[in-house]
Amino acid sequence: MNRDLNQELKNWDGWPEAWKPTAGDVLVGTVESYDTGFTPYGSVRTVIVTQENGERVSLWLSSTVLLDLFNRLKPKPGEKIGLKYMGKDPKKHYHRYHLIVDREVDLTPLGGETDDLAVDVSFSDQRVR
C-alpha cells in the first residue's frame, strides 16, 4: 500500500483522544497508522483508528492481551478492524478483548491436517469375495 503522506500531513490535526472503553464497548474503523505513545511507565505502541463516523481515536496497546492480538493478526494501515472490550476477567483480572480484521482468510494447511489420499492399510488389505 502506498500512503499519500502529503494528504496525511494536511489532514493531521493533532493526536486524537484515546479510546477508553467500558465492558461491552465496540470500536469499528480503519487502521490509519501506528505510532509510539509515552506514559510514566514507559513507551507504548499506539494505533490511530478512523471510525465509521469519521472520528479518529488513538488505541493504546498498553494491555499485553491487546498487544498480543495486534501482533497475531497484524492489521495493516487501510484495513478495517472491529474490536470489542469484554471487561476484566473476574478471576484472573486481565483485560479481555476480541479483535477481528476484515480481510480474506488464509486457509493454507498448517501441518496438522490429515491427507485424504493416504492409504488406509487395514481397509486395503481386505479382499472382496
Number of C-alpha atoms within 10 A of each C-alpha: 6 4 10 8 9 9 9 12 9 8 9 10 8 6 11 15 12 14 15 11 13 12 13 10 13 15 19 18 21 23 22 20 15 16 11 11 17 11 8 5 6 7 11 15 14 19 21 23 27 22 18 12 8 10 11 20 20 22 21 21 18 14 14 11 15 20 16 12 17 17 10 9 11 12 20 16 16 15 15 20 20 15 16 18 19 16 16 14 10 8 6 7 9 13 16 15 18 13 18 15 19 12 10 6 7 6 6 6 8 6 6 6 7 8 7 7 6 7 9 9 8 7 8 8 8 8 6 4 3
